[in-house]
């Protein structure tokens, strides 16, 4: 058909499965195994529906101020969006506009990056991680149209040192460098402290993992005032009201309860470290994760078969049929009880 020649065709990003049945141990999408801060439930209960007559605050107050105060930055250095996917999509659209030079990111990384690049017709070039799934800094010291790297990387869980990002920023003053810190709260050192020194740095975060609010869809970013203003301009040219007022109210409560935030991230870290010991004892190997998941492989067992066997027992993990990672499973950290069920299954599986 003639009209089809004018369609923007893309191969969409495929998210992890969200099973409808009860009783599934869901270790496949890196959600928090714990509920959001109690203040979130209170805010939702007490929310006055009459507020919904009006448009929400386009400037995303009061969440913007709450984040600025919590992280000790100015309001003009913060951006808020509908999950970090929304923030990242806006950032791709805003900052990655070189007509020929490619945007650089790792070959094994968040599988949405190439989808946005294709969607927005941004040239890109993936950079191979080394044999241990580590980023090779020198790959990012060459002419490019922008850089995006998650830290810790996903799905490997590998944390790169802040010094590496500082070197990359210094080598690339003419493009924007994005550090996707979706998993930074699980023990990594943030690049946030670099935003005052590097005007071209955008640090992107999410409420979906460490703040247990994946269903609410809240992402945020830090950068220089100039960078954030550019992002705002594009956002207001696309959809002024990305954040609804219920979400903004819930987000504020999640940030306010610092003690709860620290408690649940600490619990996930403790369970992760125990999970590493359990998996290693069963013969699995994995990069040393600093995230809320472990990317594990076993030389004796086929990952896809194990994925299917786990699934048949209502334990969902993530597997990709992709080069280099086809024999790995990404296992999100659940509660201790959920992990115990997983280990009990794996012990049987490895014995059989
Ligand atoms: N970045 C990375 C590296 C991720 O793994 C995810 C989770 N799928 C996201 C961003 C997006 O998360 P959200 O949109 O829920 O904030």
Boltz pocket constraint, residues with backbone or C-beta under 6 A from the ligand:
constraints:
  - pocket:
      binder: B
      contacts: [[A, 29], [A, 82], [A, 83], [A, 84], [A, 85], [A, 86], [A, 110], [A, 150], [A, 152], [A, 154], [A, 180], [A, 182], [A, 205], [A, 206], [A, 207], [A, 208], [A, 214], [A, 218], [A, 219]]
      max_distance: 6.0
